[in-house]
Amino acid sequence: MTGELSPIDKAKFVAAKRAADYVEDGMRVGLGTGSTAAWLVRCLGEQVRDGGLRFKGVPTSTRTADLAREVGIEVISLDEAKWLDVTIDGADEFDGDLNLIKGGGGALLQEKIVATASDQMVVIADIGKEVEHLGAFPLPIEVIPFGWQTTQALVEETLISMDVLGRQSSLRMNGDHPFVTDEGNYIMDLHLQRIGNPRQLSLVINQMPGVVENGLFIDICDAVVIGYGDGRVEVRDINEGTVEQERLDFLETDNLFTDLAD
């Protein structure tokens, strides 16, 4: 299996495999959305099937819920769980303070709700997601469909006074139609290039009528598990101030992920 994986997929796999160690019997666990989070769900499903692990998962999207059920994970809602022990999710970018841009998969609203309802949030990512300054990846914001063009104009006007390099925005599309989130909203991507003050920008954007939530995750992530294409893994815990490194071995007979599409 691993001989067919690209270096970036190997990096995602080892990060997900290491992050699965955060899950223990009896926990309530937030399950993220996206390609890296899908590796995690598969790893946890293997532990449920072969290792006897028992926990309850709260997915952050319909597609994550479908995958979790497929691999044998017990799925419950956040209302049923009420509070979570840990949420493990991917990120589109992270900086040295573990601030994030998320939402490339269009599930930022549920992801932020679940992450903030957790004792701990752990991000899994390949090393290519680390940046000095957030903003190269377009910042997603979720907006209600009603008057979305007016909301877009207000956002672009407000960006003039923000510490960003770019001020263009675009409505995310799914073919010929707008992309629609699980909550029935639209996603607007802000092409900012560089965000000088992510905290300020997040607060200002969320005050705009029509904006439901933005993809800046500030002071939410507690640790990041970074995967490398050669099997190395680095774990940075911002609360403990620790950095740990190790190497995970690949099992050539493992076929768990052969049907996983990115």
C-alpha positions as semicolon CSV with decimal commas, in nm:
position;residue;x (nm);y (nm);z (nm)
1;M;0,000;0,000;0,000
2;T;0,260;0,256;0,104
3;G;0,466;0,198;-0,209
4;E;0,178;0,350;-0,406
5;L;0,139;0,656;-0,183
6;S;0,283;0,993;-0,277
7;P;0,508;1,165;-0,021
8;I;0,226;1,401;0,077
9;D;-0,014;1,110;0,133
10;K;0,251;0,933;0,341
11;A;0,284;1,250;0,547
12;K;-0,091;1,266;0,601
13;F;-0,103;0,897;0,691
14;V;0,171;0,909;0,956
15;A;0,025;1,227;1,109
16;A;-0,317;1,064;1,131
17;K;-0,176;0,741;1,270
18;R;0,013;0,926;1,543
19;A;-0,286;1,147;1,628
20;A;-0,503;0,838;1,676
21;D;-0,305;0,783;1,998
22;Y;-0,498;1,071;2,154
23;V;-0,818;0,862;2,148
24;E;-0,884;0,632;2,443
25;D;-1,166;0,399;2,542
26;G;-1,483;0,575;2,648
27;M;-1,394;0,911;2,497
28;R;-1,622;1,142;2,301
29;V;-1,421;1,253;1,999
30;G;-1,476;1,522;1,739
31;L;-1,393;1,390;1,392
32;G;-1,280;1,649;1,139
33;T;-1,347;1,687;0,769
34;G;-1,106;1,675;0,476
35;S;-0,847;1,444;0,323
36;T;-0,616;1,431;0,625
37;A;-0,906;1,382;0,868
38;A;-1,028;1,095;0,651
39;W;-0,698;0,915;0,712
40;L;-0,760;0,957;1,084
41;V;-1,110;0,811;1,064
42;R;-0,972;0,509;0,881
43;C;-0,695;0,463;1,139
44;L;-0,948;0,480;1,422
45;G;-1,177;0,241;1,239
46;E;-0,892;-0,010;1,220
47;Q;-0,841;0,019;1,595
48;V;-1,213;-0,032;1,654
49;R;-1,216;-0,340;1,434
50;D;-0,886;-0,501;1,527
51;G;-0,792;-0,347;1,861
52;G;-1,121;-0,332;2,046
53;L;-1,118;0,047;2,084
54;R;-1,457;0,184;2,188
55;F;-1,543;0,552;2,169
56;K;-1,816;0,780;2,036
57;G;-1,745;1,006;1,741
58;V;-1,904;1,341;1,662
59;P;-1,847;1,413;1,291
60;T;-1,814;1,765;1,153
61;S;-1,981;1,688;0,822
62;T;-2,213;1,444;0,652
63;R;-1,928;1,286;0,456
64;T;-1,723;1,229;0,772
65;A;-2,027;1,073;0,940
66;D;-2,075;0,838;0,644
67;L;-1,709;0,731;0,651
68;A;-1,708;0,684;1,029
69;R;-2,010;0,454;1,014
70;E;-1,854;0,266;0,724
71;V;-1,545;0,180;0,930
72;G;-1,741;0,085;1,240
73;I;-1,719;0,396;1,459
74;E;-2,023;0,474;1,674
75;V;-2,155;0,813;1,562
76;I;-2,350;1,050;1,786
77;S;-2,451;1,415;1,758
78;L;-2,290;1,701;1,949
79;D;-2,618;1,750;2,134
80;E;-2,598;1,390;2,252
81;A;-2,232;1,424;2,350
82;K;-2,274;1,773;2,501
83;W;-1,896;1,804;2,549
84;L;-1,597;1,631;2,391
85;D;-1,268;1,503;2,524
86;V;-1,076;1,583;2,207
87;T;-1,135;1,695;1,850
88;I;-0,887;1,590;1,582
89;D;-0,903;1,770;1,249
90;G;-0,691;1,888;0,960
91;A;-0,601;2,245;0,861
92;D;-0,536;2,430;0,540
93;E;-0,269;2,646;0,708
94;F;-0,119;2,684;1,053
95;D;0,133;2,932;1,191
96;G;0,384;2,924;1,474
97;D;0,117;3,015;1,732
98;L;-0,104;2,730;1,604
99;N;-0,359;2,969;1,460
100;L;-0,531;2,810;1,164
101;I;-0,713;2,862;0,840
102;K;-0,976;2,593;0,792
103;G;-1,271;2,546;0,562
104;G;-1,118;2,425;0,237
105;G;-1,364;2,137;0,256
106;G;-1,656;2,368;0,326
107;A;-1,730;2,245;0,681
108;L;-1,578;2,530;0,882
109;L;-1,894;2,611;1,081
110;Q;-1,945;2,263;1,222
111;E;-1,568;2,222;1,263
112;K;-1,541;2,537;1,474
113;I;-1,844;2,450;1,687
114;V;-1,711;2,101;1,756
115;A;-1,355;2,217;1,819
116;T;-1,461;2,479;2,074
117;A;-1,680;2,224;2,253
118;S;-1,373;2,010;2,329
119;D;-1,122;1,989;2,612
120;Q;-0,849;1,970;2,350
121;M;-0,815;2,030;1,976
122;V;-0,542;1,845;1,788
123;V;-0,459;1,935;1,429
124;I;-0,307;1,684;1,188
125;A;-0,124;1,818;0,885
126;D;0,160;1,757;0,646
127;I;0,459;1,988;0,679
128;G;0,351;2,185;0,372
129;K;0,065;2,341;0,570
130;E;0,297;2,535;0,800
131;V;0,334;2,906;0,711
132;E;0,501;3,209;0,863
133;H;0,190;3,420;0,810
134;L;-0,164;3,301;0,740
135;G;-0,336;3,404;0,420
136;A;-0,176;3,234;0,121
137;F;-0,462;2,984;0,136
138;P;-0,792;3,163;0,059
139;L;-0,985;3,236;0,379
140;P;-1,334;3,082;0,363
141;I;-1,629;3,256;0,520
142;E;-1,976;3,100;0,540
143;V;-2,255;3,336;0,437
144;I;-2,631;3,299;0,410
145;P;-2,759;3,284;0,050
146;F;-2,996;3,581;0,096
147;G;-2,822;3,893;-0,029
148;W;-2,486;3,721;-0,063
149;Q;-2,367;3,972;-0,324
150;T;-2,437;4,257;-0,082
151;T;-2,247;4,068;0,188
152;Q;-1,959;4,020;-0,055
153;A;-1,948;4,395;-0,132
154;L;-1,949;4,480;0,241
155;V;-1,669;4,233;0,309
156;E;-1,450;4,366;0,028
157;E;-1,511;4,725;0,144
158;T;-1,417;4,635;0,500
159;L;-1,097;4,465;0,386
160;I;-0,964;4,804;0,275
161;S;-0,901;4,893;0,639
162;M;-0,762;4,551;0,736
163;D;-0,397;4,444;0,747
164;V;-0,410;4,220;0,439
165;L;-0,238;4,225;0,101
166;G;-0,530;4,116;-0,118
167;R;-0,897;4,213;-0,113
168;Q;-1,055;3,996;-0,382
169;S;-1,326;3,744;-0,301
170;S;-1,507;3,474;-0,495
171;L;-1,816;3,263;-0,440
172;R;-1,722;2,896;-0,416
173;M;-1,888;2,694;-0,690
174;N;-1,986;2,332;-0,734
175;G;-1,998;2,297;-1,108
176;D;-2,242;2,555;-1,243
177;H;-2,404;2,615;-0,904
178;P;-2,288;2,768;-0,576
179;F;-2,135;2,526;-0,329
180;V;-2,385;2,465;-0,048
181;T;-2,275;2,370;0,304
182;D;-2,445;2,115;0,527
183;E;-2,635;2,408;0,682
184;G;-2,758;2,531;0,344
185;N;-2,525;2,830;0,325
186;Y;-2,270;2,953;0,071
187;I;-1,892;2,978;0,102
188;M;-1,707;3,292;-0,001
189;D;-1,329;3,262;-0,039
190;L;-1,121;3,569;0,044
191;H;-0,794;3,592;-0,148
192;L;-0,590;3,789;0,105
193;Q;-0,236;3,659;0,034
194;R;-0,118;3,762;0,382
195;I;-0,311;3,832;0,704
196;G;-0,124;4,066;0,938
197;N;-0,370;4,052;1,230
198;P;-0,581;3,734;1,218
199;R;-0,754;3,802;1,552
200;Q;-0,875;4,146;1,446
201;L;-0,986;4,022;1,105
202;S;-1,185;3,735;1,256
203;L;-1,370;3,966;1,494
204;V;-1,451;4,224;1,226
205;I;-1,574;3,973;0,967
206;N;-1,804;3,800;1,213
207;Q;-1,977;4,128;1,293
208;M;-2,103;4,168;0,937
209;P;-2,470;4,090;0,866
210;G;-2,494;3,787;0,641
211;V;-2,171;3,629;0,764
212;V;-2,229;3,313;0,967
213;E;-1,868;3,225;1,054
214;N;-1,514;3,253;0,921
215;G;-1,235;2,999;0,879
216;L;-0,984;3,160;1,116
217;F;-0,933;2,937;1,421
218;I;-0,762;3,160;1,680
219;D;-0,650;3,021;2,018
220;I;-0,844;2,698;1,957
221;C;-0,572;2,450;1,860
222;D;-0,374;2,293;2,146
223;A;-0,137;2,067;1,954
224;V;-0,037;1,993;1,597
225;V;0,083;1,659;1,465
226;I;0,297;1,719;1,157
227;G;0,370;1,439;0,912
228;Y;0,664;1,412;0,672
229;G;0,687;1,210;0,355
230;D;0,968;0,993;0,494
231;G;0,761;0,874;0,791
232;R;0,879;1,127;1,047
233;V;0,623;1,283;1,281
234;E;0,657;1,596;1,491
235;V;0,417;1,678;1,775
236;R;0,405;2,039;1,897
237;D;0,203;2,108;2,212
238;I;0,153;2,481;2,260
239;N;0,027;2,445;2,619
240;E;0,314;2,227;2,736
241;G;0,567;2,408;2,522
242;T;0,705;2,075;2,399
243;V;0,818;1,941;2,062
244;E;0,852;1,565;2,013
245;Q;0,980;1,383;1,707
246;E;0,957;1,018;1,608
247;R;0,940;0,797;1,302
248;L;0,656;0,563;1,218
249;D;0,716;0,246;1,021
250;F;0,495;0,162;0,724
251;L;0,337;-0,178;0,695
252;E;0,352;-0,288;0,334
253;T;0,072;-0,539;0,392
254;D;-0,166;-0,273;0,520
255;N;-0,448;-0,220;0,270
256;L;-0,671;-0,007;0,490
257;F;-0,651;0,303;0,277
258;T;-0,645;0,167;-0,074
259;D;-1,000;0,285;-0,142
260;L;-0,963;0,627;0,018
261;A;-1,003;0,910;-0,230
262;D;-0,837;1,241;-0,157
